[in-house]
Amino acid sequence: MKLIASQVDILLDHTRSFISRLEFPSWDEYIEASSTAIHDLRAASISSWKLTYISFRPVFILLGILSHYLAILLRIIAKHSIAHGWKAIKEGYYQFRVASVWFIKFQRELPSSARYAELGALSVLATLWLLRRHVRKYHYAERISKWYSNKKRLVLRKYHRGVERVAETSSVLATLLPHLIYLAFVTVIKRVVPSLVTYFATRTYLCSIISFWHPLYLTFSVLGRLLPHLRKYKDAESESEDHTSTKSRKKETTTPSKLKQQKQQKTDLEELRVEAIDLLKYWVVSAILLAIVRTGKLLPLIGQILNVTDTTMDTTSSTTPAAKGFFNRTTKATGLYSKLRLSGKFVEEVTLGFMIWLRFMPASITGDEVKDNVTNALSPMRPSTTGAKKAPGKVRMESEGVDKHRPVDILYSKLSPFVLSAMNSSAFFTKRAFGDSRNEGSTFMLGVIQKLQSFLDLFVLVRLIKKETKYWLIVTMVESSALLPALTTLLMPSYFTKYGVIYVSLVVPAGYSISCCNEIQRSSFEMIDNVLVLEDTSRYLQFWMVHAGITLLLSSFAPLLAWIPLSTHATWLLWAYVQLESSTLKFYGLFESELGKKSFDETVVVSTTKRIISALPSNVDASEKVEQSEGDDKKKVE
């Protein structure tokens, strides 16, 4: 125990010595230090508040002034609002009372039949509203749409199986099957309701809409969606040239949003390419058929048959050049070939049926898949199914995959070689003149263009002309070379010049469009190639827009031009000028600017017409002068 007590004493001594070494302050020192800290904190708070007050005093004063005037403004607005609001409520009450009294008197003065009619109309509106709620509640519209889709899918599936069975026997018969079905359908309709077919063909604008106005609208729509892509590509190209001219060029980073945007742009360009091919094919086929019929009408024997004799009917569907350009009407039916001439009603009916077949007739569809195969088979171009496998997301549209079974495709494939041979390969002069040697062979005109290009290079070298002028001269020379076969008709009488007009206005543009269409089909899937090819395609789509406008203008003034000497030669020169690239872009720009005018009076046509009318002599001014002179005489007498 003594040992434990001694150890405890030693431990206590060490503890006291350790505590004494820590030097804890006394209570008085704590009180004195805390009082000093409180005093310093109070002084710092006071000085901080003074600094803040001095700094923000102008802001507080400004806010107080603004609040004062804002309160005054709100008080004035509230005062006048309440006063005017009360007046408006009173006036509205008085007007409502007057209207109610007038309505009650009006209803009392109505006969009983009118009251019953109003009650019936209100009942019909209420019934329609309840029916709308009932249809929405039980989803009748969705159910009908689903039922229609299922029935359509079943019909298409049966049609596919029937085509496959026919194809086992004869592939030619399977190809002609939809056309034979359409012919049988048209024959049945003509037998059952002949008056309805005659009415739509001769009394409506259906044929004009199908053959002229609807393709024109589609062309304008495609150009409207295509031009932003071309502008974007040109802007990006100019920016890349600016970057390459500077040495310090930063590497562009590709983000997921940019990749998604590029993928969407590729999809849009591919869709535009398909639509452009479809439209170019239609305009080419329409131009070739129109050229064939117009040429036939100029021939001595065939023209007597093609000029129809029935003029008793008021045909409104043939008001556009695309519809009435096929056949002319004559007032007399005399001569040896009068019995062979076709009646106007028959021609209109056949034209309507032909245009419906040409525009809306699908191809023969085979295969087991319904939805995808229908979409791909009805499109102008289909992915190639032969050869090696393509990388995912990069299916190339090959020329061998083009659907050849639609009416437009059939006529295009049969007629386009004759047009290209008639142009004597002039559609390929541009590329060969600029060094493209894919087309072998040489012509006299090609040698002239190449020599002219060497001379122009020398003029550019000595700075007599610019590169843009050189390019314009060569392109004009190349495009004018296609007109050489028709140049001799310009020096002949009007009868022979009409052949040249047909060649210049229809055959030459059709040949260039065929060349552009073939170039589109040979292009790759890359976005840059698509943009470059579609840039050339937009030029020919713009030309067909301009062609339609000028054709409408010439057909409107045809009776007047028939009395003007050398009007056919002037028409030849007009078409030769329009088919140049610079002229086409100029005319289309004018056409686009005219459509962009806010008012119809601001257009060039209306303003020019007003100027011509104001320049014509009139007796209004003379009568006003006579009245003014009579008034002056009366004043003098008075």
Stockholm file with secondary structure:
# STOCKHOLM 1.0

chainA/1-638         MKLIASQVDILLDHTRSFISRLEFPSWDEYIEASSTAIHDLRAASISSWKLTYISFRPVFILLGILSHYLAILLRIIAKHSIAHGWKAIKEGYYQFRVASVWFIKFQRELPSSARYAELGALSVLATLWLLRRHVRKYHYAERISKWYSNKKRLVLRKYHRGVERVAETSSVLATLLPHLIYLAFVTVIKRVVPSLVTYFATRTYLCSIISFWHPLYLTFSVLGRLLPHLRKYKDAESESEDHTSTKSRKKETTTPSKLKQQKQQKTDLEELRVEAIDLLKYWVVSAILLAIVRTGKLLPLIGQILNVTDTTMDTTSSTTPAAKGFFNRTTKATGLYSKLRLSGKFVEEVTLGFMIWLRFMPASITGDEVKDNVTNALSPMRPSTTGAKKAPGKVRMESEGVDKHRPVDILYSKLSPFVLSAMNSSAFFTKRAFGDSRNEGSTFMLGVIQKLQSFLDLFVLVRLIKKETKYWLIVTMVESSALLPALTTLLMPSYFTKYGVIYVSLVVPAGYSISCCNEIQRSSFEMIDNVLVLEDTSRYLQFWMVHAGITLLLSSFAPLLAWIPLSTHATWLLWAYVQLESSTLKFYGLFESELGKKSFDETVVVSTTKRIISALPSNVDASEKVEQSEGDDKKKVE
#=GR chainA/1-638 SS CHHHHHHHHHHHHHHHHHHHHHTCCCHHHHHHHHHHHHHHHHHHHHHHHHHHHHHHHHHHHHHHHHHHHHHHHHHHHHHHHHHHHHHHHHHHHHHHHHHHHHHHHHHHHSCHHHHHHHHHHHHHHHHHHHHHHHHHHHTHHHHHHHHHHHHHHHHHHHHHHHHHHHHHHCHHHHHHHHHHHHHHHHHHHHHHCHHHHHHHHHSSSHHHIIIIIHHHHHHHHHHHHHHHHHHHHHHHHHHHHHHHHSSCCCCCCCCHHHHHHHHHHHHHHHHHHHHHHHHHHHHHHHHHHHHHHHHHHHSHHHHHHHSBCCCSSCCCTTCSHHHHTSCCBCSCCCSTTGGGSCCHHHHHHHHHHHHHHHHHCCCCCCSSCSHHHHHHHHSSBCCCCSSSCCCTTCCCCCGGGBCCCSHHHHHHHHHHHHHHHHTTTGGGHHHHHTTCCSSCCCCHHHHHHHHHHHHHHHHHHTTSSCHHHHHHHHHHHHHHHTTHHHHGGGGSCHHHHHHHHHIIIIIHHHHHHHHHHHHHHHSCSCHHHHHHHHHHHHHHHHHHHHHHHHHHHHHHTHHHHTTSTTHHHHHHHHHHHHTSHHHHHHHHHHHHHHHTCSSGGGSHHHHHHHHHHHHSCCSHHHHHHHHHHHHHHHHHHC
#=GC SS_cons         CHHHHHHHHHHHHHHHHHHHHHTCCCHHHHHHHHHHHHHHHHHHHHHHHHHHHHHHHHHHHHHHHHHHHHHHHHHHHHHHHHHHHHHHHHHHHHHHHHHHHHHHHHHHHSCHHHHHHHHHHHHHHHHHHHHHHHHHHHTHHHHHHHHHHHHHHHHHHHHHHHHHHHHHHCHHHHHHHHHHHHHHHHHHHHHHCHHHHHHHHHSSSHHHIIIIIHHHHHHHHHHHHHHHHHHHHHHHHHHHHHHHHSSCCCCCCCCHHHHHHHHHHHHHHHHHHHHHHHHHHHHHHHHHHHHHHHHHHHSHHHHHHHSBCCCSSCCCTTCSHHHHTSCCBCSCCCSTTGGGSCCHHHHHHHHHHHHHHHHHCCCCCCSSCSHHHHHHHHSSBCCCCSSSCCCTTCCCCCGGGBCCCSHHHHHHHHHHHHHHHHTTTGGGHHHHHTTCCSSCCCCHHHHHHHHHHHHHHHHHHTTSSCHHHHHHHHHHHHHHHTTHHHHGGGGSCHHHHHHHHHIIIIIHHHHHHHHHHHHHHHSCSCHHHHHHHHHHHHHHHHHHHHHHHHHHHHHHTHHHHTTSTTHHHHHHHHHHHHTSHHHHHHHHHHHHHHHTCSSGGGSHHHHHHHHHHHHSCCSHHHHHHHHHHHHHHHHHHC
//
